[in-house]
Amino acid sequence: MANYEIQPITLSDLKILQAISRETFKETFDPFTAPDDMAEFLRDNYADDKLSRELQNPDSQFFFLSVDSKIAGYLKVNQGEAQTEEMDDDHFELERIYIRKAFQHQGLGSVLMDYALKLAKEAGKQFIWLGVYEKNIRAQKFYAKNGFKRFGQHVYQVGDDPQIDYLLKKEL
């Protein structure tokens, strides 16, 4: 595997994070999402003020994964009040794990997964959990391979489209 580095993302990285977030979300979900819904989601969910609040939330952490000094993807994890669903204090959320198209199929998703697991264990959590789109079969297979099991579902709003996310968790 190539040389990689995982670095915390700070407020000064906002515009880079915004561009990569929009790029990776669109690449992943364009086949399943109407253009108007996609445009609204990308505009609203990755707006400067929203991303800025997320970056400044002490219960959330963002990390860039770089390969040979190029940003290959990113990770967002949450605990406490920052989790997107109400969970017990022993839970840790892996909210976003994205690898840019040019860097996929190189084992980098596993690098970020291992890092998220390490963070959850260091935080003293008993479970790590996430939501995955019901039609994102590739991601579901990746999470199953990593020991995640389904325990529920919720609606994930993308524009006017109420999409279903499966909720998966793994005991640490």
C-alpha positions, 0 to 999 in steps of 0.5 A: 500500500502507498504511503498514507497519513491521517490528519485531523481536519480543522476549521482552516480546512473548511473549503477543502472538506466542503469540496471533497464532501460534495464530490464523494457524496455525489459520486456515491449517491448520484445513481440513486438520487434525482438531480434536484434532490442531490443539488439541494442536499449538496448545497444545504448539508455542506454549506459553510455555516453547517460544516463550520458548526460540525468542525467546531463541535467538541463531540465530533472529529474529522480526519483527512486520509492522504496518500503521497500528499494527496487527499484520498478521503475523509472520516467523521466520527461523533460521540455524546450529543453529536451523534445523529441518533440518540444513543447511550454514552457507550456508543460511538458513531462513524458518521462518514467514511468516504474515499475519492474515486481515484483512490478506491480499491486500494484498501484505504477504506479499511485504513479509515475503518481501523482508525475509527475503531481505534478512536472508539476504543480509546474513548472507552466506548463499547459499541461503534455504529453507523447508518448505511443507505439501503441501496449502497450494497458495496458499503453494506458488504464492507461493513459486514466484512468488518463485523457490523450487524443491523439493529434498525433503520432511520430515514435519511432526507436527501432533498425531498427524497426520504431515503432509508438507512440501515443502522449497523453496530459492532461491539468493541 
